[in-house]
Amino acid sequence: MAPLKSVSPPRPQADNLDAAINALREPFTDLVTLAGTNLDATNGPEMPAELVALAQRAESVGWTYDLAEAAIRALAREATNAGDAAFE
């Protein structure tokens, strides 16, 4: 099994949600695919443990935890909406 993609650290002046989403997109996709994460769980106040770990990983390279969590929730909504569109 291939290792998860790494999280890119924030660039100066790029500490915003769009930049965080772009930095987390590949590791998020890898993690969700490998772990079979229930993305519906991100709609509530708690996130699945593996996504919390991803937010902590992002924090370890320079992102704020809150921004990483917001990016992960946005990616989960995006993935959930893409899945819903496949059934239309």
C-alpha positions as CSV (number, residue, x, y, z in Angstrom):
1,M,0.0,0.0,0.0
2,A,1.4,3.4,-0.9
3,P,1.9,5.9,1.9
4,L,-0.5,8.8,2.3
5,K,0.4,12.0,0.5
6,S,2.0,14.6,2.7
7,V,0.4,17.9,3.7
8,S,2.0,20.9,2.2
9,P,2.9,23.7,4.7
10,P,1.2,27.1,4.2
11,R,3.0,29.6,2.0
12,P,3.5,33.1,3.3
13,Q,0.3,35.1,2.6
14,A,-1.6,31.9,1.8
15,D,-3.1,31.1,5.2
16,N,-6.7,31.0,4.0
17,L,-9.3,28.3,3.5
18,D,-8.8,27.9,-0.3
19,A,-5.0,27.3,0.3
20,A,-5.7,24.8,3.1
21,I,-8.2,22.9,0.9
22,N,-5.6,22.7,-1.9
23,A,-2.9,21.5,0.6
24,L,-5.2,18.9,2.1
25,R,-7.0,17.6,-1.0
26,E,-4.7,14.8,-1.9
27,P,-4.0,13.5,1.6
28,F,-7.8,13.8,2.4
29,T,-8.7,11.7,-0.7
30,D,-6.0,9.1,0.1
31,L,-7.2,8.8,3.7
32,V,-10.9,8.6,2.8
33,T,-10.2,5.9,0.2
34,L,-7.9,3.8,2.4
35,A,-9.9,4.2,5.6
36,G,-13.4,4.1,4.2
37,T,-14.3,7.1,6.3
38,N,-18.0,8.0,6.8
39,L,-18.1,11.5,5.5
40,D,-21.6,12.1,6.8
41,A,-20.1,12.2,10.3
42,T,-18.4,15.5,9.4
43,N,-21.8,17.2,9.4
44,G,-22.0,17.0,13.2
45,P,-19.8,18.6,15.8
46,E,-17.3,15.7,15.9
47,M,-15.2,14.5,13.1
48,P,-14.1,10.8,12.6
49,A,-10.7,10.1,14.4
50,E,-8.8,9.7,11.2
51,L,-9.9,13.2,10.0
52,V,-8.9,14.7,13.3
53,A,-5.5,13.0,12.9
54,L,-5.3,14.6,9.4
55,A,-6.1,18.1,10.9
56,Q,-3.4,17.5,13.5
57,R,-0.9,16.5,10.8
58,A,-1.7,19.7,9.0
59,E,-1.2,21.6,12.2
60,S,2.2,20.0,12.6
61,V,3.4,21.6,9.4
62,G,2.1,25.1,10.1
63,W,-1.6,25.2,9.4
64,T,-3.9,26.2,12.3
65,Y,-6.0,23.3,13.6
66,D,-9.2,25.4,13.0
67,L,-8.3,26.2,9.4
68,A,-7.4,22.5,8.7
69,E,-10.6,21.3,10.2
70,A,-12.6,23.8,8.1
71,A,-10.8,22.6,5.0
72,I,-11.5,19.0,5.8
73,R,-15.1,19.7,6.4
74,A,-15.3,21.5,3.1
75,L,-13.6,18.6,1.3
76,A,-16.0,16.2,2.9
77,R,-19.0,18.3,1.8
78,E,-17.5,18.4,-1.7
79,A,-17.0,14.7,-1.8
80,T,-20.5,14.0,-0.4
81,N,-22.1,16.3,-2.9
82,A,-20.2,14.7,-5.8
83,G,-21.5,11.3,-4.6
84,D,-25.0,12.6,-4.4
85,A,-24.7,14.0,-8.0
86,A,-23.7,10.6,-9.3
87,F,-27.2,9.3,-8.3
88,E,-29.1,12.0,-10.0
